Structures are given as C-alpha cells and as structure tokens.
Amino acid sequence: DAITDVAGIEVGHATDLEGLTGCTAVVCRAGAVVGVDVRGAAPGTRETDLCRPGTLVQRAHAVVLSGGSAFGLEAASGVMRHLAEAGIGFDAGGIVVPIVPAAVIFDLSIGRVAWPDAEMGGRAAAAASASAPEQGCVGAGTGATVGKALGPGRATKAGIGTASVRAGDTTVGALVVANAGGDVVDPRTGTIVAGTRHPTEERYADSVALVRGGGDPGRALEQTTLAVVATDAPLTVEQANHLAAVAHDGLARAIRPVHTMFDGDTIFALATGDGPPPGPEALTRLGVLAVEAVERATLNAVRFATPAGGLPAAAAG
C-alpha cells in the first residue's frame, strides 16, 4: 500500500530532527514520463516547465519534495549529483544530466530555521529503495503541519503519507506531504482528522467555518501540499499532465480549504510503463485510481504523524 508498489519507483528520506525539516527523493532510475499540475498560487518549484507538453525532455529520473521553502530547492542538486555519479540521466551529447523536478513546503517556523541542502538531498537519493517508505514526520514531512486558520500556534502536526491502488494489471501509487492551511478531513465521514485547533476547547475549530465567518485563510502564509502520483501504465507527456491535474481532486476531497492564494499545491505524475498509451476509457480509470490514492495518502500523512515542535498530532488527540 505504497507508491513503491509501482515498478521502477524508489523512495528515500533524509531527516533533520533538530531543525524539523527534511527532503524526500522519488527516484526512477530508468526514467519515467513526467507531468505536473500546480494549483496553489504561491508555489516553490524547480523544472516544472520541463514537465509540460512540447518540451524536448519527456522523462524525469527523480522528483524531490523538500522542506525549507525556496531554500530547500537546493536539495535537488544533491539528488542530481548522486544520480550523475551513477550514470543515470539524460544523455546530452555524452554528458549525463539527471532530470530532477522539485517542489518545496514552508516549514521554517517550526524547529530552528534550517533547510535541506545538497548534501541532504544526496543522502535522500542514496537511501532510495523499492521498500515501502516510512510515513509520518520523516523526510519532507518532518516539519509539515496542517490547520493554520488561527495561526501556526493552533496547527496540528502532520507529515508524509503514501498509498496505492491496483485495478487489473495497473497500479497507481501516491506520496503526499500534507502541509495545508486547511483541515484534513475523512471524506467518508466528513470528520476532521487533523486541523486548526479551537482556541479554548479540546476540538478542531473547522477552518472552512472560520474562513466563511471572515477569518483569514492565509494568516500563517506557511501552507502547501505536495504529491507525487506514479503508475506502471505507459503514458504520453500529455496524459501524465492530465493525470497530475485529475489527481488534485484527491486533495480537494481530503483538505478543506485547499488551493488557496497562499498555497503552492503541486502534484507530479510519473509513468514507468512501456508500450502503447491508453485510450480515453483506460486513462479515465487511471484518474479514478489516482484520486483515491492521493486521498488515502493525505489521510495517512496526518494519521502517521507524531507530536513535534510543541504541536500535537492527530493520533495524540
């Protein structure tokens, strides 16, 4: 039940428990057709233009999710160096150039001010394996929090989560770093699993109700949820971008509110399969699987979190 159930996908974390930050490398050594969809209005990203249709390079060799806000984009350079030393990358006239898109969350206000650097990115890439990755407050999820409608002091600790869905011979997996300003909600019950904590009562305050009542949805300016969706289906670049776009429905089902002017919500899609691309019916099924995988991975990102930085986690009440 992890993104590594998709053939060709490996995941590695690097974690700074003192600075409460970290990064995660999703590695595809043979390369994977890549797409992206950015829905938040305040993203921190690298190489997202390269992921879109009409560009020369169609395959990525890793995707990096990182803490540290824009500073954390440095971690992707370390992943590049690690892959280049292994001979993995795009052949640019005999020079190997790994293609490594990346995106970041803002976690600078929890723990000490720190961010993942190139060395930490290299460690994440070196740790990558096809084993199910650890979930919770590790890697890019180390400093993640959710529920910031009343400021960071009333947030709940979150982290990184993963899930996979299989239908027939096709697998779709997701990896999500939940660092939302809104609440994480179980769509089956409507129950808030983790979010903005009420200032005077032992319950969640309901971020949507606060915003509806005139509250500031961007009070903390520290929100962004990131995800990688992977499949063993063979996709074109156009189809990978479509899958990334549809997968945002999984965030919309589990996070309320989401995709605000203060978010950098970004989803990457990776397709490792070879062969003829699917038709419209099969691509639609892939979208349904991706939405479910993202939704469940988002819930796991808060359910596996543990208290840190003076903030409680959902499992701790």
N, C-alpha and C positions, 0 to 999 in steps of 0.2 A: 504494500500500500504506500508506494513512494515513487517519486519521479524517476528513480534509478531502475524501476521496473521496465522502463523504455530502453530497448537495446541501444548501446552506444553512448548512454548518458552516465556520467560520473559526477559526484558532488564532493567537495572538500570545504571544510570550515577553517578559519583562523579567528581566534577569540582573545580579546583583551579584557579580562575580568576586572582589572583595576580602572581602566578608562571607560569601561562599559561600552565597548564598540567592537566591531569585527567585520569580516567580509566572508563571502561565500562564492566559490568558483563552481559553476556548472560547466563541466568540460566534455567536449565531444571530439575525441582525438582524430577521428576520421572526417570531421567536418559535418555540419548539419545545415540544411537550408534554413535561413533565418528570416523572421519577420518581427515587427514591433508595432505597438499601438500605445501612444501616450495620451492619456485622458486628463491628467491633472494639469493645472495651469502654471505650476511652479516646479518644473522638473529639473533634476540634475542628472545629465546623461552624457554618454560618450558613444560615438559611432552609430547613433540611431538612423542618420540619413543613409548610411551604407546598407541598412537592413531593408530598405524600401524598394519597391519595383523600379526597374530602369537603371540600376547601378551595375557596375562591372562584376563585383564580387557577390556571389549569392550564398556562400556558406560561411558560417562562423565556427571557430574552434573552441570557444568558451564564451560564457556570459558571466559577468561579475556583478553581484549585488553587494553593496557596501554601506556601512555607516560612515559618519564623518562629514556629511553634507558634501559640498563640491570638493573639499579637500580629499575625500575618500576615493575620488576617481583615480587617484594615484595608484591604488591597489591594482588596477587593470594592467598597469605597466609591468608589475611584478609577475602577473599571470602570463603576459606576453613573453617575458624573458624566459620563464620556466618552459613554456611550450616551444619556443625557438631553440632552446638548448637541446630539446628532444627531437628536433627536426620536424615539428608539427606546425603547419601554417600554409599560407598561400604562396605559391611559387612565383615570385616576382623576378623572373629572369635569372634564376639560380640563387636568389636571396629569399630565405624563408621569412614570411611576415605573418604571424598569427593574427587572425581577425577576432577581436575581443570587445564586443559592445559591453557597456556597463551602465548602471544606474545607482543612485545613492538615496539614502534616507537621512534626515536631520536627527541626530542623537547627541549633539554636542552639549546639551543642557543636563544630561544625566551622567553621573560619574564625574571624572575630571575631563577637561577639554582635551580630547585626543581623537585621532582618526587613523584608519588603516593606511599604511604606506605601501610602497612597492615590495618591501621585504615581507610584509604580512600577506600581500597578495600572492607572492611566490609560495609561501607556506600553505595557503589555501589550495593552490593548484597542486602542490606536491602531495597533499593529503587526499586528493580526489580519488574516489573509488566507486565501484558499482554497488557497494553495500548500501543498505537503507541509511540515509543521513540522520544524524541526531537532530532532534527537534527542540524547540523552546529557546532559551536565552543563550544561543551559540551563534557563531558566525555573524552574518549581517543582522540577525535578530537579537544580538546581545543587548543593544540599547533601545530596542523598539518598545513603544508604549502606544496605548490607544485611549480614546476618550479625553479630549483636551478642551472641551467646550467651556470649562471653568478654569482653564489654565493648566500647566503641566503638573502642579501640585495635587490636582484631583484626578489625575490619569490612573490607568491600571497597566501593570507590566504586561508586555506581550513578547513576541519572539518570531521565530521562523517555523513554518509547518509544511508538511508535504502530504500528498495523497495521489492515488492513481485509480483509474477506471479502465476496465477491459471489456470489450464487446467483440465477440468473434475472434478474429486474428489480430485485432488492433488494440493497442494500449495508448492511453493518454495519461500523462502524469503532470503534476503541478508542484511548484515550490513557491511559497508565499512568505514575504516579510511583512507582517502586519504592523504598521506604524501610523495608524489612522487617527485623524482628529475626531472622527465619529465613533460610534459604538459598534462592536462586533455582535451580531445577532444570529441566533439559530433560526434559519428561515422556516424550518418545520414547525416551530412553536411560537415564533415571534419573541422569544425570551432573550434579553440582553445577557450575553455570556461574559463580556468584559467591556468596560467603557467609562464614561465620566461618572465619578463617584459623587453622590449627593453631599453637599457641604455640612449637613447637620444630622443626617440619618444614615443608617447602615444599609444603603441600597444604591442602585445606579440611578442617576438623575434623568436619563433619557435625553441624549444630545439633540435629537430631532425636535423634541418638545421645547428645549431651551432655545434653539435657533428660531423655531416658529414663534416663540414668545418675545423675540427681539434680541436674543443673545448673539454674541459674536462668534461665528463658526471658525474664524481664523485667529482667535485670541493668542494662541501659542505660536503660530507660524512654524510649527515643527511637525508637520504631518506629510506622509507619503506612504503608500503601499506599493510594493514591488512584487512581481511574479515572473516566473519562467514556466511556460507550458511546453511540454515535449511530447512528440508522438513518433511511433515507428512507421507511420504511414508515409509514403512518398508524396511530397507536396512541392508545388512551384513556389516561387517567392511571393507571387500574388496571393496564393492560397494560404501561405504561412502568415502573411499580414492580415488576411481575413480571419484566420483562427485566433490571432492575438486580439483582434478587435472584438470578436464574439466572446472571448474568454473574460472580458471585463464584466459581462453580465454576472459572473460568479462573484466578483467583488461587490457589485450593486445589490446582489441578493443577501450578502453577509455583512456589509458595512453600511451604516446609516448615520449621517450623510457621507457621501463619497464623491470623488471627482470635483472637489471644490476649487475655488481660485487659489487656495493655499496649499493644495496637494500637488505632488509630482507623480501621481499614479501612472505606472508604466508596466506593460506586460510584453515580454519577449516570447516568441514562439520558435521552437526548434523541431525540424523534421529530419529524422535519421534514415528513413526508408529509401530504397531504390526501386525504380520501376515506373510504370505509367502513373500519372497523377490521378486522384479520384475524381469521379464526376460529381455533379451537384448534390445528389442524394447522399453519397458517402461523405462528402465534405460537411453537409448538414449534420450528419450523425457525429462526426468528429467534434463539431461545435457543441453539441449537447453534452458529449463526454467531457470536453474541456471546461465547460461551465460548472459541471458537477465537481470535477477535480479541484478547480480553483476555490469553489465554495468550501469544500471539506478541508482543503489545506489551510484556508484562512481560519477556520474554526480550530484546527489543530495548533495553529500558531499561538493562540491565546490559551488553549487548554493545556499545552505542554510548558507554558511559561512558569517561571518561579519568581518570587519577590526579589527585587534588586533596586538599588538607588533610593531606598526609602519608600518605594511603591509596592503595594500588594499585587499579587497575581490572582487571576480568576479562580484557580484551584485552591488558593488560600483564603478565598472569600473576599 
